[in-house]
Amino acid sequence: MTTQILMPALSPTMEEGTLARWLKQEGDTVAAGDVLAEIETDKATMEFEAVDEGTLGKILVAAGTEGVKVNQPIGILLDEGEDESALDAAVQEAETASGSGGGGGGGNGSGPAAASDSGTAAPASAATPAPRAPDKSREGAPEDAPEDAPEEVYDSTKRQTVREALRDAMAEEMRADPAVFVMGEEVAQYEGAYKITQGLLAEFGDKRVVDTPITEMGFAGLGVGAAFARLKPIVEFMTFNFSMQAIDQIINSAAKTLYMAGGQMGCPIVFRGPNGAAARVAAQHSQCYASWYAHVPGLKVIAPWSAADAKGLLKAAIRDPNPVVFLEHEILYGQTFDVPDVEDFVLPIGKAKVERRGTDVTLVAFSRMVSHCLEAAETLAGEGIEAEVINLRTLRPLDTATILASVRRTNRVVTVEEGWPFAGIGAEIGQLCMEEAFDWLDAPVTRVTGKDVPMPYAANLEKLALPQPDQVVEAVRGVCYRSQA
Amino acid sequence: MAATRRSRASSGSGKGAADAAQTRGFEPDQLEHLYRSMLVIRRFEEKAGQLYGMGLIGGFCHLYIGQEAVVVGLQCLARPGDSIITSYRDHGHMLATGMDPKGVMAELTGRATGYSKGKGGSMHMFSREKGFFGGHGIVGAQVPLGTGLGFAHKYTEDGGICFCYLGDGAVNQGQVYESFNMAALWSLPVVYVIENNKYGMGTSVERASAPGDLSQRGASYGIPGKAINGMNVLEVIEGAGEAVEHVRAGNGPYLLDLKTYRYRGHSMSDPAKYRTKEEVSKIRSESDPIDQLKKRLLDDGVFDEDHLKEIDKQVKGIIGEAAEFAQNSPEPDPAELWTDVLVDA
């Protein structure tokens, strides 16, 4: 059987090229791997090697020809023992093929035309619109969830710091599942730079509470590899600022592998640590990564505020089969809250909590900014404005149902976050309200954010750079069209 | 001994080196397996190159042609339960672990029947069943991941070890040394295999790496290292055996520097102008891993020409079927766009 030699695509973008030179002539014997010709692509001159063996029976495109379309027949290869008659038929077939529109490729039905232009299933083709997104970033709560589903009420609670709640969450999950282990800098013998892992080494030993060298990219990647092998690592970053050393492993390895593997290779891992601004530690140690990680499909991103959030959500994160970024806040570590005193207290990922009911404006916040919003709400109540405060708890997937239900009642929204404004969480919520609650809005969605500067060290400047409760109050007055009381 | 082998390997010539690894000591079945496995990779990659030329494979496509002896030799030392991880020049590793050429080729053509349902492509394929953990596209990133696989072998005490491959281009990434440090510190069962094909894309080892023996890059962590002629599959098996035993016995990691060569460009769109044609053709004619084994099999009278021709024919058939399958399989259903982002909790 004769074989058509087709003009090859020699780069991801090549559509046509110049056949610069034939290195085999008609009648020459060709072995697999022999260079047949030199071809100039849009980028370079490339050697074109034979894959099949035989005799070069006919050259169809002469050396020096420009604009030769990819997949146009350029020569005919004869098999061992084939003669002129086979060649004639092949030439005729090839000429028909290249005459049929050049760019259309070989007419034998095996070219790329058959594969990608047929419109059967090519997602990129205009004829086949992509199916509508089941939006993974915004499907925290089902749309038909009851609007004012009450928070579960617990008879018995105990006072606990966020720090203790996080430790208890890890300890309980480690007791329940031997595949869970915690690793990071100073997590074992030092018991945590912020004492979050206090007592864990004593209970679980150094096999499961692993002090790492200062090597963020290395241990983050190691944790991801261990998760591929079905362990359940909790990777502590001493602060999330240091996760930038490891961000390639978090995004390219942890978040994307499930998809790239067609669902085969899950990555049950938690990356946790303090995020955002502590106090007076300046620009490199004071940054909010919420919008960075929430941007990424394949991750879940949680930002707890209270000790109950911390406990219930960290337990959920450890059990979750997906990579979870768990953003804590150093300033909250020592704060005390009521935590339900029940066995196995777990909160659902993707569900926000209404921390305070109100009718006039919705404040949407996460992590430490929930405190600011509650403080602002108190002040506003004194002015006759009842603010509803939503604690997002999870940033991805975002609980859009809770936000929208509230907005449709209050008709006004102020978002509050410590991070920078540009492409931040507040920007996302503003867009959400525009898409889903435009007709309910009585004022533009307003953001209170960290200022668009690196964090300064000086106490007065740092305070100016961070959102303050009075700025939340001011923003609410703005959307309520009130002047200062 | 190791030094001798190194000098032979770095001369780029397999001549005489084969004396160190005669076919004696290998069963005919095993020799046939080695020959067949290398040929499967060679023919598969040639076919992939052809399909790329036809526009049926897109994007980046890094061929393994010339390096077959490395992974085929090392896989002879692997056991069920071991894990294998590599970077993006990964087709050879998949085939050597026993992954189906049809599924691999169909992934290259972006079809629903590919190992990743067409969503990963050339650089991103996986098979839990065969212990193949990818297929990773960021240079050096697979090294901490492989170290984590080693960590898991040790943690679960499953008796497995990890074969973690990296190129000579990856050896200057910081995370490689972060991994070496932890692997040595915690005695993790990892065989690090540098596939030293002399060029990281267009930059030769000499221009990228400070002078020195890459096999000794783990020395300051106490990781033993050894250079091996990676163009001769029998030498790979003989040379790496000790390293694999060292790791399997719980002595921590080992670093191998396999001197090899890729005949094709870095990827399909690389014209490879940074090296001479003479350099490539000299290695092809003198050190080709398949030709070397073939000559040895014939010279030693293990198989005759007809037997090898029969294997060639069978392999050609397997690859032909894989190519047919890859071209005739459907593209992924559009609904697949939205699946596999997260595991349902």
Interface residues (C-beta under 8 A of the other chain):
Chain A: L6 P8 A9 L10 S11 P12 M14 A32 G33 T41 K43 A44 T45 M46 E47 F48 E49 V51 V70 N71 G105 G106 S110 G111 P112 A115 S116 T120 A121 A122 P123 T128 A130 P131 A133 P134 K136 F181 K207 T212 P213 T215 M217 G218 F219 A220 G221 L222 G223 V224 G225 A226 A227 F228 A229 R230 L231 D248 Q249 N252 S253 T257 L258 Y259 M260 A261 G262 G263 Q264 M265 G266 P297 G298 K300 R319 D320 P321 N322 I349
Chain B: E46 K47 G49 Q50 Y52 G53 M54 G55 L56 G58 G59 F60 S83 I85 T109 G114 Y115 S116 K117 G118 K119 G120 H124 M125 F126 S127 R128 F133 G134 G135 H136 G137 I138 A141 V143 P144 L145 G146 T147 G148 L149 G150 F151 A152 H153 Y155 T156 G174 Q175 E178 S179 N181 M182 L185 Y263 G265 M268 S269 P271 K273 R284 Q327 P330 E331 P332 D333 P334 A335 L337 W338 T339 D340 V341 L342 V343 A345
